[in-house]
Amino acid sequence: MTKNFSLARFITAATVAVVTLAPLHSVNAASVIFQDLTPTGILPSPSSITRNFASGSGSGNISFEIQGYLSLDGSNCCTDTFSFYNDSNLLFQGTFNLGGGGTDIVFANPNGATFSATNFGFFNGGVLNVSIPVNFTAGNHVLTFDYSGSPQGLGDEGWGLNNITVEGIAAVPEPETYAMLLAGLGLLGFTASRRKVATA
């Protein structure tokens, strides 16, 4: 009897905790909500790749590193242009000398991203590090990383993606999720009370 009573009390306390703490998700400080630290390796230019994640509503930050292979060009005869989108919103666009020569030029930077481009020398590649402040809406998001330009083949140039980190507010479960959780806890409580009656 004591065991069943304790289980019922535990279930009641857990239910109260879930209901009480659920709203706190929306006011938490930003934390890492998505991370992919695995390098893609060399990709052809032009090409694009995407990553998906979910967030709550609030401010956050997206950071990543673009790896330039061989002779990825800045602004010159063979300009390669990098574009980054969150959903359909262009957050950063430019061309950078990552081993192929040319000039570094930023075409679009509406959110005030900070960045640094390092060229390792002609045909030795380079890296571009980008950090972008973002104000997320709640829901699912798609990050698109895109390189465009004249195809020159992987024997000449390529690009890759490293160290993606998204900070923001964690996604809050839908009300239906809480309803299912509470229903499950209620069922456990009902089962515990039936056992208590049966053993009395």
Phi and psi in degrees as GROMACS dihedral restraints (atoms count N, CA, C in turn):
[ dihedral_restraints ]
;  ai    aj    ak    al  type     phi  dphi    fc
    3     4     5     6     1   -61.8    20    10
    4     5     6     7     1   -40.2    20    10
    6     7     8     9     1   -60.6    20    10
    7     8     9    10     1   -48.4    20    10
    9    10    11    12     1   -64.4    20    10
   10    11    12    13     1   -38.6    20    10
   12    13    14    15     1   -64.4    20    10
   13    14    15    16     1   -41.0    20    10
   15    16    17    18     1   -65.1    20    10
   16    17    18    19     1   -39.8    20    10
   18    19    20    21     1   -63.2    20    10
   19    20    21    22     1   -43.5    20    10
   21    22    23    24     1   -63.0    20    10
   22    23    24    25     1   -41.7    20    10
   24    25    26    27     1   -64.1    20    10
   25    26    27    28     1   -40.0    20    10
   27    28    29    30     1   -61.7    20    10
   28    29    30    31     1   -44.3    20    10
   30    31    32    33     1   -63.4    20    10
   31    32    33    34     1   -42.2    20    10
   33    34    35    36     1   -61.7    20    10
   34    35    36    37     1   -45.6    20    10
   36    37    38    39     1   -63.3    20    10
   37    38    39    40     1   -40.9    20    10
   39    40    41    42     1   -64.4    20    10
   40    41    42    43     1   -39.8    20    10
   42    43    44    45     1   -63.3    20    10
   43    44    45    46     1   -45.2    20    10
   45    46    47    48     1   -61.9    20    10
   46    47    48    49     1   -40.9    20    10
   48    49    50    51     1   -63.3    20    10
   49    50    51    52     1   -43.5    20    10
   51    52    53    54     1   -61.7    20    10
   52    53    54    55     1   -46.8    20    10
   54    55    56    57     1   -66.1    20    10
   55    56    57    58     1   -39.4    20    10
   57    58    59    60     1   -73.3    20    10
   58    59    60    61     1   -41.5    20    10
   60    61    62    63     1   -85.9    20    10
   61    62    63    64     1   -17.5    20    10
   63    64    65    66     1   -53.3    20    10
   64    65    66    67     1   -46.4    20    10
   66    67    68    69     1   -65.0    20    10
   67    68    69    70     1   -19.2    20    10
   69    70    71    72     1   -68.0    20    10
   70    71    72    73     1   -20.1    20    10
   72    73    74    75     1   -56.4    20    10
   73    74    75    76     1   -36.2    20    10
   75    76    77    78     1   -77.8    20    10
   76    77    78    79     1   -12.6    20    10
   78    79    80    81     1  -113.4    20    10
   79    80    81    82     1     4.1    20    10
   81    82    83    84     1   -65.8    20    10
   82    83    84    85     1   155.1    20    10
   84    85    86    87     1   -69.6    20    10
   85    86    87    88     1   158.4    20    10
   87    88    89    90     1   -61.3    20    10
   88    89    90    91     1   140.0    20    10
   90    91    92    93     1  -142.0    20    10
   91    92    93    94     1   173.0    20    10
   93    94    95    96     1   -68.4    20    10
   94    95    96    97     1   119.5    20    10
   96    97    98    99     1  -112.3    20    10
   97    98    99   100     1   -11.4    20    10
   99   100   101   102     1  -156.7    20    10
  100   101   102   103     1   140.2    20    10
  102   103   104   105     1  -151.7    20    10
  103   104   105   106     1   135.3    20    10
  105   106   107   108     1  -137.9    20    10
  106   107   108   109     1   102.5    20    10
  108   109   110   111     1   -97.4    20    10
  109   110   111   112     1     2.8    20    10
  111   112   113   114     1   -83.3    20    10
  112   113   114   115     1   120.6    20    10
  114   115   116   117     1   -62.8    20    10
  115   116   117   118     1   142.3    20    10
  117   118   119   120     1   -76.6    20    10
  118   119   120   121     1   -21.7    20    10
  120   121   122   123     1    80.3    20    10
  121   122   123   124     1  -176.1    20    10
  123   124   125   126     1   -72.1    20    10
  124   125   126   127     1   132.4    20    10
  126   127   128   129     1  -120.8    20    10
  127   128   129   130     1   150.3    20    10
  129   130   131   132     1   -72.8    20    10
  130   131   132   133     1   154.3    20    10
  132   133   134   135     1  -116.5    20    10
  133   134   135   136     1   122.8    20    10
  135   136   137   138     1   -83.6    20    10
  136   137   138   139     1   149.5    20    10
  138   139   140   141     1  -174.1    20    10
  139   140   141   142     1   168.1    20    10
  141   142   143   144     1  -144.4    20    10
  142   143   144   145     1   155.9    20    10
  144   145   146   147     1  -137.3    20    10
  145   146   147   148     1   158.8    20    10
  147   148   149   150     1  -128.5    20    10
  148   149   150   151     1   157.3    20    10
  150   151   152   153     1  -137.1    20    10
  151   152   153   154     1   144.2    20    10
  153   154   155   156     1  -118.3    20    10
  154   155   156   157     1   146.0    20    10
  156   157   158   159     1  -159.9    20    10
  157   158   159   160     1   170.1    20    10
  159   160   161   162     1  -122.6    20    10
  160   161   162   163     1   149.6    20    10
  162   163   164   165     1  -143.5    20    10
  163   164   165   166     1   163.4    20    10
  165   166   167   168     1   -85.9    20    10
  166   167   168   169     1  -176.4    20    10
  168   169   170   171     1   -87.7    20    10
  169   170   171   172     1   131.3    20    10
  171   172   173   174     1   149.3    20    10
  172   173   174   175     1  -179.8    20    10
  174   175   176   177     1   -79.4    20    10
  175   176   177   178     1   152.4    20    10
  177   178   179   180     1  -160.7    20    10
  178   179   180   181     1  -163.2    20    10
  180   181   182   183     1  -153.9    20    10
  181   182   183   184     1   143.9    20    10
  183   184   185   186     1  -122.3    20    10
  184   185   186   187     1   126.4    20    10
  186   187   188   189     1  -129.8    20    10
  187   188   189   190     1   149.7    20    10
  189   190   191   192     1  -164.1    20    10
  190   191   192   193     1   168.9    20    10
  192   193   194   195     1  -126.3    20    10
  193   194   195   196     1   130.1    20    10
  195   196   197   198     1   -96.8    20    10
  196   197   198   199     1   125.6    20    10
  198   199   200   201     1   -96.7    20    10
  199   200   201   202     1   122.1    20    10
  201   202   203   204     1   -93.8    20    10
  202   203   204   205     1   129.5    20    10
  204   205   206   207     1  -107.3    20    10
  205   206   207   208     1   139.2    20    10
  207   208   209   210     1    57.6    20    10
  208   209   210   211     1  -106.1    20    10
  210   211   212   213     1  -123.9    20    10
  211   212   213   214     1    52.4    20    10
  213   214   215   216     1   -67.7    20    10
  214   215   216   217     1   126.2    20    10
  216   217   218   219     1   -92.7    20    10
  217   218   219   220     1   149.9    20    10
  219   220   221   222     1   -88.1    20    10
  220   221   222   223     1  -152.2    20    10
  222   223   224   225     1   -76.7    20    10
  223   224   225   226     1   109.1    20    10
  225   226   227   228     1  -160.6    20    10
  226   227   228   229     1  -153.3    20    10
  228   229   230   231     1   -63.6    20    10
  229   230   231   232     1   -24.3    20    10
  231   232   233   234     1  -127.9    20    10
  232   233   234   235     1    46.4    20    10
  234   235   236   237     1   -52.9    20    10
  235   236   237   238     1   130.2    20    10
  237   238   239   240     1  -109.2    20    10
  238   239   240   241     1   125.6    20    10
  240   241   242   243     1  -110.6    20    10
  241   242   243   244     1   127.0    20    10
  243   244   245   246     1   -98.3    20    10
  244   245   246   247     1   134.8    20    10
  246   247   248   249     1  -131.6    20    10
  247   248   249   250     1   139.4    20    10
  249   250   251   252     1  -127.1    20    10
  250   251   252   253     1   130.5    20    10
  252   253   254   255     1  -125.0    20    10
  253   254   255   256     1   142.1    20    10
  255   256   257   258     1  -107.1    20    10
  256   257   258   259     1   114.1    20    10
  258   259   260   261     1    58.0    20    10
  259   260   261   262     1  -124.6    20    10
  261   262   263   264     1  -100.0    20    10
  262   263   264   265     1     8.2    20    10
  264   265   266   267     1   -92.3    20    10
  265   266   267   268     1   119.9    20    10
  267   268   269   270     1   -74.3    20    10
  268   269   270   271     1   116.7    20    10
  270   271   272   273     1  -106.1    20    10
  271   272   273   274     1   -18.9    20    10
  273   274   275   276     1  -162.9    20    10
  274   275   276   277     1   136.6    20    10
  276   277   278   279     1  -153.4    20    10
  277   278   279   280     1   137.1    20    10
  279   280   281   282     1  -175.9    20    10
  280   281   282   283     1   179.1    20    10
  282   283   284   285     1  -127.5    20    10
  283   284   285   286     1   138.5    20    10
  285   286   287   288     1  -140.2    20    10
  286   287   288   289     1   140.1    20    10
  288   289   290   291     1   -77.5    20    10
  289   290   291   292     1   100.5    20    10
  291   292   293   294     1  -117.4    20    10
  292   293   294   295     1    50.8    20    10
  294   295   296   297     1   113.4    20    10
  295   296   297   298     1    -7.5    20    10
  297   298   299   300     1  -112.0    20    10
  298   299   300   301     1     1.5    20    10
  300   301   302   303     1    88.5    20    10
  301   302   303   304     1  -178.9    20    10
  303   304   305   306     1    93.3    20    10
  304   305   306   307     1  -178.7    20    10
  306   307   308   309     1  -106.2    20    10
  307   308   309   310     1   144.6    20    10
  309   310   311   312     1   -79.3    20    10
  310   311   312   313     1   124.0    20    10
  312   313   314   315     1  -136.9    20    10
  313   314   315   316     1   131.1    20    10
  315   316   317   318     1   -97.1    20    10
  316   317   318   319     1   124.8    20    10
  318   319   320   321     1   -93.5    20    10
  319   320   321   322     1   -33.7    20    10
  321   322   323   324     1  -148.4    20    10
  322   323   324   325     1   133.0    20    10
  324   325   326   327     1  -154.6    20    10
  325   326   327   328     1    62.0    20    10
  327   328   329   330     1   -66.3    20    10
  328   329   330   331     1   -24.1    20    10
  330   331   332   333     1   -98.5    20    10
  331   332   333   334     1     4.0    20    10
  333   334   335   336     1    71.1    20    10
  334   335   336   337     1    45.0    20    10
  336   337   338   339     1   -62.5    20    10
  337   338   339   340     1   147.2    20    10
  339   340   341   342     1  -100.7    20    10
  340   341   342   343     1   145.2    20    10
  342   343   344   345     1  -154.8    20    10
  343   344   345   346     1   158.7    20    10
  345   346   347   348     1  -144.4    20    10
  346   347   348   349     1   134.3    20    10
  348   349   350   351     1  -115.1    20    10
  349   350   351   352     1   130.2    20    10
  351   352   353   354     1  -122.3    20    10
  352   353   354   355     1   122.6    20    10
  354   355   356   357     1   -98.6    20    10
  355   356   357   358     1   125.9    20    10
  357   358   359   360     1   -89.4    20    10
  358   359   360   361     1     5.3    20    10
  360   361   362   363     1   112.5    20    10
  361   362   363   364     1   158.0    20    10
  363   364   365   366     1   -57.0    20    10
  364   365   366   367     1   127.2    20    10
  366   367   368   369     1    67.3    20    10
  367   368   369   370     1    15.6    20    10
  369   370   371   372     1  -113.6    20    10
  370   371   372   373     1     6.7    20    10
  372   373   374   375     1    75.5    20    10
  373   374   375   376     1  -162.3    20    10
  375   376   377   378     1   175.5    20    10
  376   377   378   379     1  -177.8    20    10
  378   379   380   381     1  -136.6    20    10
  379   380   381   382     1   147.1    20    10
  381   382   383   384     1  -123.7    20    10
  382   383   384   385     1   118.8    20    10
  384   385   386   387     1  -105.0    20    10
  385   386   387   388     1   130.8    20    10
  387   388   389   390     1  -131.2    20    10
  388   389   390   391     1   138.6    20    10
  390   391   392   393     1  -135.2    20    10
  391   392   393   394     1   123.3    20    10
  393   394   395   396     1  -126.3    20    10
  394   395   396   397     1   119.7    20    10
  396   397   398   399     1   -71.9    20    10
  397   398   399   400     1   138.6    20    10
  399   400   401   402     1  -137.8    20    10
  400   401   402   403     1   146.6    20    10
  402   403   404   405     1  -109.5    20    10
  403   404   405   406     1   105.9    20    10
  405   406   407   408     1   -82.9    20    10
  406   407   408   409     1   144.0    20    10
  408   409   410   411     1   -90.6    20    10
  409   410   411   412     1   155.8    20    10
  411   412   413   414     1   -70.4    20    10
  412   413   414   415     1   136.9    20    10
  414   415   416   417     1   136.9    20    10
  415   416   417   418     1  -165.4    20    10
  417   418   419   420     1   -87.9    20    10
  418   419   420   421     1   144.1    20    10
  420   421   422   423     1  -132.8    20    10
  421   422   423   424     1   153.6    20    10
  423   424   425   426     1  -124.3    20    10
  424   425   426   427     1   121.2    20    10
  426   427   428   429     1   -93.1    20    10
  427   428   429   430     1   131.1    20    10
  429   430   431   432     1  -120.3    20    10
  430   431   432   433     1   124.5    20    10
  432   433   434   435     1  -110.8    20    10
  433   434   435   436     1   122.1    20    10
  435   436   437   438     1  -135.8    20    10
  436   437   438   439     1   135.1    20    10
  438   439   440   441     1  -117.3    20    10
  439   440   441   442     1   134.7    20    10
  441   442   443   444     1  -129.4    20    10
  442   443   444   445     1   158.6    20    10
  444   445   446   447     1   149.2    20    10
  445   446   447   448     1  -176.6    20    10
  447   448   449   450     1   -73.3    20    10
  448   449   450   451     1   128.6    20    10
  450   451   452   453     1   -63.6    20    10
  451   452   453   454     1   128.3    20    10
  453   454   455   456     1  -121.9    20    10
  454   455   456   457     1    -2.0    20    10
  456   457   458   459     1    86.4    20    10
  457   458   459   460     1   152.0    20    10
  459   460   461   462     1   -69.2    20    10
  460   461   462   463     1   -14.9    20    10
  462   463   464   465     1   -74.1    20    10
  463   464   465   466     1   -13.0    20    10
  465   466   467   468     1  -111.3    20    10
  466   467   468   469     1   -44.5    20    10
  468   469   470   471     1  -159.6    20    10
  469   470   471   472     1   162.3    20    10
  471   472   473   474     1  -169.2    20    10
  472   473   474   475     1   175.9    20    10
  474   475   476   477     1  -142.5    20    10
  475   476   477   478     1   163.0    20    10
  477   478   479   480     1  -149.9    20    10
  478   479   480   481     1   170.0    20    10
  480   481   482   483     1  -124.8    20    10
  481   482   483   484     1   130.0    20    10
  483   484   485   486     1  -129.7    20    10
  484   485   486   487     1   153.4    20    10
  486   487   488   489     1    52.8    20    10
  487   488   489   490     1    58.4    20    10
  489   490   491   492     1   -82.9    20    10
  490   491   492   493     1   127.6    20    10
  492   493   494   495     1  -134.9    20    10
  493   494   495   496     1   126.3    20    10
  495   496   497   498     1  -115.0    20    10
  496   497   498   499     1   123.2    20    10
  498   499   500   501     1  -109.2    20    10
  499   500   501   502     1   141.9    20    10
  501   502   503   504     1   177.7    20    10
  502   503   504   505     1  -164.2    20    10
  504   505   506   507     1   -89.7    20    10
  505   506   507   508     1   130.7    20    10
  507   508   509   510     1   -60.9    20    10
  508   509   510   511     1   146.3    20    10
  510   511   512   513     1   -63.8    20    10
  511   512   513   514     1   134.8    20    10
  513   514   515   516     1   -88.1    20    10
  514   515   516   517     1   129.9    20    10
  516   517   518   519     1   -57.4    20    10
  517   518   519   520     1   148.7    20    10
  519   520   521   522     1   -63.7    20    10
  520   521   522   523     1   153.5    20    10
  522   523   524   525     1   -53.1    20    10
  523   524   525   526     1   -33.4    20    10
  525   526   527   528     1   -62.3    20    10
  526   527   528   529     1   -32.5    20    10
  528   529   530   531     1   -65.1    20    10
  529   530   531   532     1   -44.4    20    10
  531   532   533   534     1   -64.5    20    10
  532   533   534   535     1   -39.7    20    10
  534   535   536   537     1   -60.1    20    10
  535   536   537   538     1   -43.2    20    10
  537   538   539   540     1   -66.2    20    10
  538   539   540   541     1   -39.3    20    10
  540   541   542   543     1   -64.0    20    10
  541   542   543   544     1   -46.6    20    10
  543   544   545   546     1   -64.8    20    10
  544   545   546   547     1   -38.6    20    10
  546   547   548   549     1   -62.3    20    10
  547   548   549   550     1   -41.0    20    10
  549   550   551   552     1   -64.1    20    10
  550   551   552   553     1   -42.8    20    10
  552   553   554   555     1   -64.4    20    10
  553   554   555   556     1   -39.7    20    10
  555   556   557   558     1   -61.9    20    10
  556   557   558   559     1   -40.8    20    10
  558   559   560   561     1   -63.8    20    10
  559   560   561   562     1   -40.9    20    10
  561   562   563   564     1   -62.7    20    10
  562   563   564   565     1   -41.4    20    10
  564   565   566   567     1   -63.3    20    10
  565   566   567   568     1   -42.2    20    10
  567   568   569   570     1   -62.0    20    10
  568   569   570   571     1   -44.4    20    10
  570   571   572   573     1   -61.9    20    10
  571   572   573   574     1   -41.9    20    10
  573   574   575   576     1   -64.0    20    10
  574   575   576   577     1   -40.8    20    10
  576   577   578   579     1   -68.3    20    10
  577   578   579   580     1   -35.6    20    10
  579   580   581   582     1   -64.1    20    10
  580   581   582   583     1   -40.8    20    10
  582   583   584   585     1   -64.7    20    10
  583   584   585   586     1   -38.4    20    10
  585   586   587   588     1   -61.9    20    10
  586   587   588   589     1   -45.6    20    10
  588   589   590   591     1   -64.1    20    10
  589   590   591   592     1   -40.7    20    10
  591   592   593   594     1   -65.6    20    10
  592   593   594   595     1   -33.2    20    10
  594   595   596   597     1   -90.4    20    10
  595   596   597   598     1    -6.0    20    10
